Amino acid sequence: MPGAAQTRSANPWVIALIVTLAAFMEVLDTTIVNVSLTHIAGSLSVSNDDSAWALTTYLVANAIVLTLSGSLSRRIGRKRFFLICIGVFTLASLGCGLAISFTQLLLFRAIQGFFGGGLQPLQQAIILDAFPPEKRAAAFSLSAVAIVVAPVLGPLLGGWLTDTYSWHLIFLINVPVGIFTFLGVMNFVQDSDEVKRDKETAPPFDYIGAIFIALALGCLEVAVDRGEDYDWFGSHFIAIMLGISALAFIFGSLYLLYTKHPAVDLRVLKDRNFAFGFTQIGIMGLVLYSSAVVIPQFAQIELGYTATLSGLVLAPGAVVIIMLIPIVQRLMKVIPVKFIIAFGGLVLASSLFYSMHLIPQESFDRLVEMRAAQTAGLAFLFVPISTAAYYTLPREMNGDAAALFSMSRNVFGGIGISISTAIVSEREQIHQSYMVDHLSGASTPYNNLLSQIAQSMQNHGTAFAKALAAAPGQVEQMLATQRAVLAYNDLFWYTGLLALLLIPTALLMSSRQVRKKKAS
């Protein structure tokens, strides 16, 4: 029976709680830095543009190890590799918190991302081992709290710690959590008999495949994260990064498919359910991470919110997820999972289309309402996708599958963060070009608006000449806000269309829990 090989000396729920806490800590660090970048830049005497490398280095290192975690755990042992990842991640977090220069911060962020990359897939693989298939939905419900709620709480917690104390604490809070989880894993988690056999019979590590993966994912993350700042294909650096990534993806995929002992077995994607689940979790990750960034960004830049207040916009969404997950878990017992995923895709898409009606004077309550609606859709996606993706996979492929599954969510999540901010910037420029056509002395509406603004300033005691001179600046401020709002609305339209893809991919999945026999 699947899962029976897992040592039963510890309650599987205790194991799930401990390993999920480690994953929560790592996912939190993906978004907790976002609202603190300006503070980091000022404290370490670098530009805001340079400070963004604190996020880029983490994402690049994280993406590479996510994919290799299955291969590394087979050779090192799942428990031992998990302990190494937790231990070094915790020490790197301490280093980030104590960094006195930007170079030190980047070094420790890279180490943090590298060893943090193993935490999510290992957490999922350990849960797959600890629970039989019929109980995994309940276990993944706990996992969803880490994977879905952490990106939501990241900006809130990061903003509060930065505004109230110091940005250093966004890293230092990992230290006690890391120590606790390290001791918990050491005492409660055991490798299954199959994992022990894999360690004894593991082939040599595939260094060639690892290099292809590092080039493909690393160069892609650098390109999409820095593309907006470097003018995309107008920059030779970005063009080279994308070119190397594309070549590494093409030749690396061919190599990994046909080599005898690949660093990650891409043949898991031949399983229809897993291939669709891999796609769906990537879409969900892109929407989840991008919306967790652009909503606080809109609140801070356009509405003047503090980092803490902008984070509070996201907080009720986390409550919605926690409330809905038990309901989703019960629904999965009576409704085919693929229909729940399709419904979640519909809810998510509808909420994003609803969110594209932002206005310049948007209220706090309506922003909370928009975010809560989005997270309601996410609640119907993570657990069902995580469960259905492994329905028809043989158990011996769980390690590689968990690595690719986590990689899809995180890599597309990182791309979502970068692309969403780039889209907002590009759409602002496009709307600006349309608006400029109407800002001329020959435009009657423009002249009427100038007169209204000048008259209003006169009514408040401003001299006529001064009011008339100041009116064009007031109009420009109004239009700057309007074009920004229109750009955010465009972004929600695009992500809504993307979320609709969850519906057909879900309906093409199988809801039958058919377990393949292990290949001889």
Secondary structure, DSSP 8 states (H G I E B T S, - for coil): -TTTTS--SS-HHHHHHHHHHHHHHHHHHHHTTGGGHHHHHHHHT--HHHHTHHHHHHHHHHHHHHHHHHHHHHHH-HHHHHHHHHHHHHHHHHHHHH--SHHHHHHHHHHHHHHHTTHHHHHHHHHHHHS-GGGHHHHHHHHHIIIIIHHHHHHHHHHHHHHHT-TTHHHHTHHHHHHHHHHHHHHH----HHHHHHHHH-----HHHHHHHHHHHHHHHHHHHHTTTTTGGGSHHHHHHHHHHHHHHHHHHHHHHHSSS-SS-GGGGGSHHHHHHHHHHHHHHHHHHHHHHHHHHHHHHTT---HHHHHHHHHHHHHHHHHHHHHHHHHTTTS-HHHHHHHHHHHHHHHHHHHTT--TT--HHHHHHHHHHHHHHHHTTHHHHHHHTTTTS-GGGHHHHHHHHHHHHHHHHHHHHHHHHHHHHHHHHHHHHHHHTT-STT-HHHHHHHHHHHHHHHHTT--HHHHHHHHHHHHHHHHHHHHHHHHHHHHHHHHHHHHTTHHHHHHTS-----------
